[in-house]
Amino acid sequence: MRLFDKYWPKASIVEQMKARVLTYSGRFPPTGEQEGLAIVNACSAQYEQPGLITTLIYTMDEGMHSSGWWKNPEYARCWHLSLAFWYPDDTVAPKDEKATAEWVELFFEPHARWVWCEPPFSAVGKKKNVWHYRLFADEHWQPILPKGEVYSTLKTELGWLSWSELQDKLKKQAEATRS
């Protein structure tokens, strides 16, 4: 994890993080738990200013459709920024709306208006108040505004299975083999 203090211009931090971005897989577990953790750590930074610390994680996420997360293939890959705020005593701070807007603009401009925002979801994410900002991309990593909802099957290829559907199929196959 990189550490930046208040003397670093935020635009320079973004430039540094973009230069070191890595691809994070949508596999379960992501690429293998240790490898996934190594990717997240390599793509993490902390920005310290008086009274507030911001944790930033910036990755290229790929495989969200093929792994069964989202049905619409246009949501297969994205530039992903995660933000969390801390007080210097290591307690979780509430989301800083002004700082969030500034980071999102710096990372995603001129496409910041296309960014999809998600609140904390996992137990760890809720505990740490981690918010997620995604700018979806095509197969060449150019920003796109996907058409349709994430769970729409309008563009889903024939035979595609969601993660839970695939697990059910594998369970039934295993049961049939044992019979």
C-alpha positions as CSV (number, residue, x, y, z in Angstrom):
1,M,0.0,0.0,0.0
2,R,1.3,3.4,-1.0
3,L,1.1,6.2,1.6
4,F,0.6,9.8,0.5
5,D,0.5,12.8,2.8
6,K,-1.2,16.2,2.5
7,Y,1.6,17.6,0.5
8,W,0.9,15.3,-2.5
9,P,-1.5,16.8,-5.0
10,K,-4.5,14.6,-5.5
11,A,-4.0,14.6,-9.3
12,S,-0.5,13.2,-8.8
13,I,-1.8,10.4,-6.5
14,V,-4.4,9.5,-9.2
15,E,-1.6,9.5,-11.8
16,Q,0.5,7.2,-9.7
17,M,-2.3,4.8,-9.0
18,K,-3.4,4.6,-12.6
19,A,0.2,3.8,-13.6
20,R,0.2,0.8,-11.2
21,V,-3.3,-0.5,-11.8
22,L,-3.7,-4.3,-12.0
23,T,-6.5,-6.6,-13.3
24,Y,-8.7,-8.1,-10.6
25,S,-10.6,-11.2,-11.7
26,G,-14.3,-11.8,-11.0
27,R,-13.7,-15.4,-10.2
28,F,-14.8,-17.0,-7.0
29,P,-12.6,-16.6,-5.0
30,P,-11.0,-13.9,-7.0
31,T,-8.1,-15.5,-8.9
32,G,-7.3,-17.4,-5.7
33,E,-7.6,-15.7,-2.3
34,Q,-3.8,-14.9,-1.8
35,E,-3.4,-13.6,-5.3
36,G,-6.6,-11.5,-5.0
37,L,-5.4,-10.0,-1.8
38,A,-2.0,-9.3,-3.3
39,I,-3.7,-7.4,-6.2
40,V,-5.8,-5.4,-3.9
41,N,-2.8,-4.5,-1.7
42,A,-0.7,-3.5,-4.7
43,C,-3.6,-1.3,-5.9
44,S,-4.2,0.4,-2.5
45,A,-3.1,3.8,-1.2
46,Q,-3.8,5.9,1.8
47,Y,-4.0,9.7,1.7
48,E,-3.4,11.3,5.0
49,Q,-4.5,14.9,5.8
50,P,-5.1,16.5,9.1
51,G,-8.1,14.8,10.8
52,L,-8.9,12.4,8.0
53,I,-7.4,9.4,6.2
54,T,-8.7,8.2,2.9
55,T,-8.2,4.6,1.7
56,L,-8.3,4.2,-2.1
57,I,-8.2,1.0,-4.1
58,Y,-8.1,1.3,-7.8
59,T,-8.3,-1.8,-10.0
60,M,-9.3,-3.0,-13.5
61,D,-12.1,-5.6,-12.8
62,E,-12.7,-8.2,-15.5
63,G,-14.8,-11.3,-15.6
64,M,-18.0,-10.0,-13.9
65,H,-20.1,-11.7,-16.6
66,S,-18.1,-14.9,-17.3
67,S,-17.9,-15.6,-13.6
68,G,-21.6,-15.4,-13.2
69,W,-21.9,-12.1,-11.2
70,W,-23.9,-10.1,-13.8
71,K,-26.1,-11.4,-16.6
72,N,-25.6,-8.5,-19.0
73,P,-22.3,-9.0,-20.8
74,E,-21.8,-5.2,-21.2
75,Y,-21.0,-5.1,-17.5
76,A,-18.1,-7.6,-17.9
77,R,-15.3,-5.2,-17.1
78,C,-14.8,-1.9,-15.3
79,W,-12.4,0.6,-13.8
80,H,-13.2,0.2,-10.1
81,L,-12.4,2.7,-7.3
82,S,-13.2,1.9,-3.7
83,L,-13.1,4.6,-1.0
84,A,-13.2,4.5,2.8
85,F,-12.5,7.2,5.3
86,W,-10.8,6.9,8.7
87,Y,-10.0,9.1,11.6
88,P,-6.4,9.2,12.8
89,D,-7.3,7.0,15.8
90,D,-8.2,4.2,13.3
91,T,-12.0,4.5,13.8
92,V,-14.2,4.5,10.7
93,A,-15.3,7.9,9.5
94,P,-18.6,8.6,7.7
95,K,-18.4,8.9,3.9
96,D,-16.9,12.4,3.0
97,E,-19.2,13.5,0.2
98,K,-16.9,16.4,-0.9
99,A,-13.8,14.3,-1.0
100,T,-15.6,11.4,-2.7
101,A,-16.8,13.8,-5.5
102,E,-13.3,15.1,-6.0
103,W,-11.7,11.6,-6.2
104,V,-14.4,10.3,-8.6
105,E,-13.9,13.3,-10.9
106,L,-10.1,12.9,-10.8
107,F,-10.2,9.2,-11.5
108,F,-12.9,9.1,-14.1
109,E,-13.2,12.5,-15.9
110,P,-14.4,13.1,-18.6
111,H,-16.7,10.1,-18.0
112,A,-17.5,10.7,-14.3
113,R,-21.2,11.1,-15.1
114,W,-21.2,7.5,-16.2
115,V,-19.9,6.1,-12.9
116,W,-22.0,3.6,-11.1
117,C,-21.9,4.0,-7.3
118,E,-22.5,1.2,-4.8
119,P,-22.8,1.3,-1.1
120,P,-20.9,-1.2,1.2
121,F,-22.2,-4.7,0.5
122,S,-20.0,-7.3,2.3
123,A,-19.8,-7.6,6.0
124,V,-16.2,-6.3,5.9
125,G,-17.2,-3.5,3.6
126,K,-20.1,-2.5,5.9
127,K,-17.8,-2.5,8.9
128,K,-15.3,-0.3,7.1
129,N,-17.9,1.8,5.2
130,V,-16.3,1.1,1.8
131,W,-18.1,2.6,-1.1
132,H,-17.5,1.5,-4.7
133,Y,-17.4,3.5,-8.0
134,R,-17.3,1.7,-11.3
135,L,-16.8,3.0,-14.8
136,F,-17.6,0.2,-17.2
137,A,-15.4,-0.5,-20.2
138,D,-15.5,-2.3,-23.5
139,E,-13.0,-5.1,-24.5
140,H,-10.4,-2.5,-25.3
141,W,-10.9,-0.8,-21.9
142,Q,-12.5,2.2,-23.4
143,P,-15.3,3.7,-21.1
144,I,-18.9,2.8,-22.0
145,L,-22.3,3.4,-20.7
146,P,-23.8,-0.1,-20.7
147,K,-27.3,-0.5,-22.2
148,G,-29.8,-2.3,-20.1
149,E,-29.8,-3.4,-16.5
150,V,-27.0,-5.4,-15.0
151,Y,-29.3,-8.5,-14.5
152,S,-31.0,-8.1,-18.0
153,T,-30.7,-11.3,-20.1
154,L,-31.5,-9.4,-23.4
155,K,-27.8,-9.7,-24.5
156,T,-26.9,-12.8,-22.5
157,E,-25.5,-15.6,-24.6
158,L,-27.5,-18.9,-24.8
159,G,-26.5,-21.3,-22.1
160,W,-25.0,-18.7,-19.7
161,L,-25.4,-19.6,-16.1
162,S,-25.2,-17.3,-13.1
163,W,-23.0,-18.3,-10.2
164,S,-25.9,-19.7,-8.2
165,E,-27.3,-21.5,-11.2
166,L,-23.9,-23.0,-12.0
167,Q,-23.6,-24.2,-8.3
168,D,-27.0,-25.8,-8.5
169,K,-26.1,-27.6,-11.7
170,L,-22.8,-28.9,-10.3
171,K,-24.6,-30.0,-7.1
172,K,-27.2,-32.0,-9.2
173,Q,-24.4,-33.5,-11.3
174,A,-22.6,-34.6,-8.2
175,E,-25.7,-36.1,-6.7
176,A,-26.5,-38.0,-10.0
177,T,-22.9,-39.3,-10.0
178,R,-23.3,-40.7,-6.4
179,S,-26.6,-42.3,-7.2
